[in-house]
């Protein structure tokens, strides 16, 4: 992999897919954003790319129901917005479908080179978050944990929650 600088502002929506069979060819490099429903995955993608409407956001948990693919400026480099896991108020059948799609992507996608696990700072390290982190460590997948929604707290509370989280790790 070359060490060129990626201009994330040039990211563009490519496709949405219900499963890995409808994704682009399994080549190149993908970094996936994963986390509980309403953790802020889409908002984080928009912040990273400095585009307000690249990834669709909603206050309602569970709006990202497909695997969303965003192309970066360089060929064969993509950001992936995965469906959330956890507490979205949707039928159980739909949750199971999302879970299958998420598991299939994580376990079979050869070009997955990194994982960003997003957690609401007010509710970090739930069991599903821990399982995802342990899995990534076990398979040697580089992982970045991103605590979101820190703006909901004042500065002192942010620092206290961050220290508490670091101790958990």
C-alpha positions in Angstrom: 0.0 0.0 0.0 1.4 3.4 -1.0 1.8 6.1 1.6 0.0 8.7 -0.4 -2.2 11.3 1.3 -5.9 10.6 0.8 -8.1 13.6 0.3 -11.2 12.5 2.2 -13.1 15.6 1.0 -13.3 14.0 -2.4 -15.2 10.9 -1.1 -18.3 10.1 -3.1 -21.2 7.7 -2.6 -20.9 4.6 -4.7 -23.6 2.1 -3.8 -25.7 0.5 -1.1 -25.9 -3.3 -0.9 -27.9 -5.7 1.3 -25.1 -8.2 1.4 -21.5 -8.8 0.2 -22.6 -10.3 -3.1 -23.7 -6.9 -4.3 -20.6 -5.0 -3.2 -17.8 -3.9 -5.5 -15.2 -6.5 -6.3 -13.3 -7.7 -3.2 -10.1 -5.9 -4.1 -8.3 -2.8 -2.8 -8.6 -1.4 0.7 -11.7 -0.8 2.8 -12.1 0.7 6.2 -15.5 0.0 7.8 -17.3 2.0 10.4 -19.3 -0.2 12.8 -21.2 0.4 16.0 -24.5 0.3 17.7 -27.5 1.9 16.1 -27.4 5.6 16.6 -23.7 5.7 17.7 -23.0 8.3 15.0 -21.4 6.3 12.2 -22.8 8.3 9.4 -22.2 11.6 11.2 -18.6 10.6 11.7 -18.1 9.8 8.1 -19.5 13.2 7.2 -17.1 14.9 9.6 -14.1 12.9 8.3 -15.0 13.9 4.7 -16.0 17.4 5.6 -19.3 16.8 3.7 -22.6 17.4 5.5 -24.6 15.1 3.3 -22.3 12.3 2.1 -23.8 9.7 4.5 -27.4 10.0 5.4 -28.0 10.7 9.1 -31.1 10.5 11.3 -32.1 10.8 14.9 -34.0 7.5 14.6 -31.8 4.5 15.3 -31.5 1.9 12.6 -31.8 4.1 9.5 -28.7 2.6 7.9 -30.1 -0.7 6.8 -27.6 -1.5 4.0 -23.9 -1.6 3.6 -23.1 1.8 2.2 -19.9 2.2 0.1 -18.1 5.5 -0.4 -15.2 5.7 -2.9 -12.2 7.7 -2.1 -10.2 9.6 -4.6 -7.7 6.8 -5.1 -8.9 3.8 -7.0 -9.8 0.7 -4.9 -10.0 2.6 -1.6 -13.3 2.8 0.1 -15.0 3.8 3.3 -17.9 1.5 4.4 -20.9 2.5 6.6 -22.2 -0.7 8.1 -25.7 -1.2 9.5 -25.8 -0.6 13.2 -26.3 -3.3 15.8 -28.1 -3.1 19.1 -31.2 -1.2 20.1 -32.9 0.0 16.9 -36.7 -0.5 17.3 -37.2 -2.6 14.2 -38.7 -6.1 13.8 -36.6 -8.9 15.1 -36.4 -10.4 11.5 -34.8 -7.2 10.2 -32.3 -7.2 13.1 -31.3 -10.7 12.3 -30.9 -9.8 8.6 -28.6 -6.9 9.5 -26.6 -9.1 11.9 -26.1 -11.7 9.2 -25.0 -9.1 6.7 -22.6 -7.5 9.2 -21.1 -10.8 10.2 -20.7 -11.9 6.6 -19.0 -8.6 5.7 -16.6 -8.7 8.6 -15.7 -12.4 8.2 -15.5 -12.8 4.5 -14.4 -9.4 3.0 -10.7 -9.9 2.1 -10.2 -6.2 1.3 -11.3 -5.1 4.8 -8.1 -3.5 6.2 -9.3 -1.6 9.2 -12.3 -1.2 11.5 -13.5 2.0 13.2 -15.8 1.0 16.2 -17.9 3.9 17.3 -19.5 4.1 20.7 -21.6 6.8 22.3 -19.4 8.0 25.2 -22.5 7.9 27.4 -23.0 4.1 26.8 -19.6 2.6 25.9 -18.4 -1.0 25.8 -21.7 -2.8 25.7 -21.4 -6.6 25.1 -21.7 -6.3 21.3 -19.0 -3.6 21.2 -16.7 -5.8 23.3 -17.3 -8.8 21.1 -16.5 -6.8 17.9 -13.3 -5.4 19.4 -12.2 -8.8 20.7 -12.9 -10.4 17.3 -10.8 -7.7 15.5 -7.9 -8.1 17.8 -8.1 -11.9 17.5 -8.0 -11.8 13.7 -5.3 -9.1 13.6 -7.5 -6.4 12.0 -6.3 -2.9 12.9 -9.0 -1.2 15.0 -9.7 2.4 16.1 -12.3 3.0 18.8 -14.1 6.3 18.4 -16.1 7.7 21.3 -18.9 9.9 19.9 -21.4 12.4 21.3 -18.9 13.8 23.7 -20.5 17.2 23.0 -23.4 16.1 25.2 -21.1 16.5 28.2 -19.2 19.4 29.6 -15.4 19.3 29.4 -14.8 17.8 32.9 -17.3 15.1 32.4 -15.8 14.3 29.0 -12.4 13.8 30.6 -13.8 11.7 33.4 -15.7 9.4 31.0 -12.6 9.1 28.8 -10.5 8.0 31.7 -13.1 5.6 32.8 -13.2 4.1 29.3 -9.4 3.8 29.1 -9.5 1.8 32.4 -12.1 -0.5 30.9 -9.8 -1.2 27.9 
